[in-house]
Structure formats: structure tokens, C-alpha cells
Amino acid sequence: MRATAAGLLIALVLTGCASALRWEAGTGDGEYRVRRGDTLYSIALRHDVDYRSLARWNDIGPNYLIHVGDVLRLTPPGGAAARPGSGTVASAPPTRAPSAGGGSGGAAPERELPSRSPPVGPGPDQWRWPVAGDVARRFAPPDSKGIDIAAPVGTPVRAAAAGRVVYSGSALKGYGELVIVKHDETYLTAYGYNRRRLAEEGDRVSAGDAIAEVGVGPAQKPVLHFEIRRAGKPVDPLRLLPASE
């Protein structure tokens, strides 16, 4: 009996550790109570929904301002499924990033960061790798909604495309210091496991701007966790990033 109880305890602990590597799940009742540090974008990312849909379902204005204690519905009125985003992705996935060279909730003021390249919109031919390194973990939802890229601690993490920082904090459980960049009305990118964040909410960034520094992931290895979201849904970054040279 003691052995059985011990085995059950170990299984529960392991299950808890595995869940820490995922974006936090919903409350189970289709609602979410806003906590300190949340933004509409981080809540949408956590629950795999489009931030625009989340705003519309909750009658949130175009400034996307939310307050601690607000209760947000996570599904559309009537329980209909959210309409997925359109568009396709293409190109074969590489296994290593090419060598790198150089360079609340929407209410934060914008400020320009020094840029090494002119702003460009995201797209299959315009994304860049946030760091150079081997892909330590591939895209495999629901356990991995992005990729982990191995790189030395302190390596600059660079914006994969031009956009605006819509989240910079550590409120999403299991992902450490996190930066989220909005590129257009369709695409967001997320950069997790950072040692230090260099960009603040409201910052305008160009492709290649340093926005953070690589830290240590849950496996106690130096990696960057990188996600691309299209209309709120995770897509495989390796299908959008350029192939290695």
C-alpha cells in the first residue's frame, strides 16, 4: 500500500512539472479573472485565442485596456467556435538557425528603439531567426507550442520581424521572463525563458533589434523558447523562418 501511494505521489509531481511547460490552461468554466501583470495579448496567447476576438467577446475598446479583477469570457457568446485565421505557410523546416549578424494591454505608450534595419512586415520571406543555434525542441502542441533554440546564456534575443511590444513580464507560468511582439493584425511572436528583458510594453522594434537576453529553460539548459501565433493559434516557426545557409 505504501509503495502504491508513493508511486501515485511521484506521478502527480511529474504531471505537475510537465504542465508547467505549457501555457496556463483555462479555468474550465470559459472565464478568466484578470491578474496583476496580465494584458489582453498575454491572456489571448495563454488560451490560444485571437486577441481581437477576445476583445470583441468582452466589449473591450480599441485600446484593449483591462483591469485587475475583470472577468473575461474566453468563448464567443452562444459558445460558437472561434473562426480560425486564414492563410497558409510553406517551406521545409531547417534544423539550425543561420548565423546571426548584428542587430497594460495595448495602452502603453509607444517609444522607438534604435534600429539597425528598416521596419518590415512579417511573412514567409521576411521572418528572421531570433537567435542562432540548434533547435533543441520542436513544435509539438499541446506540449510545445513553439520551438526551443539552444544558445549561450546572455545571447541577444532579436525581434523576428518589425512590430510593437505588447507584453513584457513574467506573469505567464512556466515561461520565465517573456516578451510578446505584435507584428500586424494577424501575427504575434513570443520569446520566453529570458534572463533579462530589454524591451518594454509599447516599444516599437524593427527586425533584428535586441529585445531580451537568453536565459535558462525548465530543463536547466540555456535556450530561447520562440513561438509564432497566427490569429491566436500557434504555428510551427520552422515553416516560416528562413532555411539555414
C-alpha positions, 0 to 999 in steps of 0.5 A, spaced: 500 500 500 505 504 501 509 503 495 502 504 491 501 511 494 508 513 493 508 511 486 501 515 485 505 521 489 511 521 484 506 521 478 502 527 480 509 531 481 511 529 474 504 531 471 505 537 475 512 539 472 510 537 465 504 542 465 508 547 467 511 547 460 505 549 457 501 555 457 496 556 463 490 552 461 483 555 462 479 555 468 474 550 465 468 554 466 470 559 459 472 565 464 478 568 466 479 573 472 484 578 470 491 578 474 496 583 476 501 583 470 496 580 465 494 584 458 489 582 453 495 579 448 498 575 454 491 572 456 489 571 448 496 567 447 495 563 454 488 560 451 490 560 444 485 565 442 485 571 437 486 577 441 481 581 437 476 576 438 477 576 445 476 583 445 470 583 441 467 577 446 468 582 452 466 589 449 473 591 450 475 598 446 480 599 441 485 600 446 484 593 449 485 596 456 483 591 462 483 591 469 485 587 475 479 583 477 475 583 470 472 577 468 473 575 461 469 570 457 474 566 453 468 563 448 464 567 443 457 568 446 452 562 444 459 558 445 460 558 437 467 556 435 472 561 434 473 562 426 480 560 425 485 565 421 486 564 414 492 563 410 497 558 409 505 557 410 510 553 406 517 551 406 521 545 409 523 546 416 531 547 417 534 544 423 539 550 425 538 557 425 543 561 420 548 565 423 546 571 426 549 578 424 548 584 428 542 587 430 497 594 460 494 591 454 495 595 448 495 602 452 502 603 453 505 608 450 509 607 444 517 609 444 522 607 438 528 603 439 534 604 435 534 600 429 539 597 425 534 595 419 528 598 416 521 596 419 518 590 415 512 586 415 512 579 417 511 573 412 514 567 409 520 571 406 521 576 411 521 572 418 528 572 421 531 567 426 531 570 433 537 567 435 542 562 432 543 555 434 540 548 434 533 547 435 533 543 441 525 542 441 520 542 436 513 544 435 509 539 438 502 542 441 499 541 446 506 540 449 510 545 445 507 550 442 513 553 439 520 551 438 526 551 443 533 554 440 539 552 444 544 558 445 549 561 450 546 564 456 546 572 455 545 571 447 541 577 444 534 575 443 532 579 436 525 581 434 523 576 428 520 581 424 518 589 425 512 590 430 510 593 437 511 590 444 505 588 447 507 584 453 513 584 457 513 580 464 513 574 467 506 573 469 505 567 464 507 560 468 512 556 466 515 561 461 520 565 465 521 572 463 517 573 456 516 578 451 510 578 446 511 582 439 505 584 435 507 584 428 500 586 424 493 584 425 494 577 424 501 575 427 504 575 434 511 572 436 513 570 443 520 569 446 520 566 453 525 563 458 529 570 458 534 572 463 533 579 462 528 583 458 530 589 454 524 591 451 518 594 454 510 594 453 509 599 447 516 599 444 516 599 437 522 594 434 524 593 427 527 586 425 533 584 428 533 589 434 535 586 441 529 585 445 531 580 451 537 576 453 537 568 453 536 565 459 535 558 462 529 553 460 525 548 465 530 543 463 536 547 466 539 548 459 540 555 456 535 556 450 530 561 447 523 558 447 520 562 440 513 561 438 509 564 432 501 565 433 497 566 427 490 569 429 491 566 436 493 559 434 500 557 434 504 555 428 510 551 427 516 557 426 520 552 422 515 553 416 516 560 416 523 562 418 528 562 413 532 555 411 539 555 414 545 557 409 
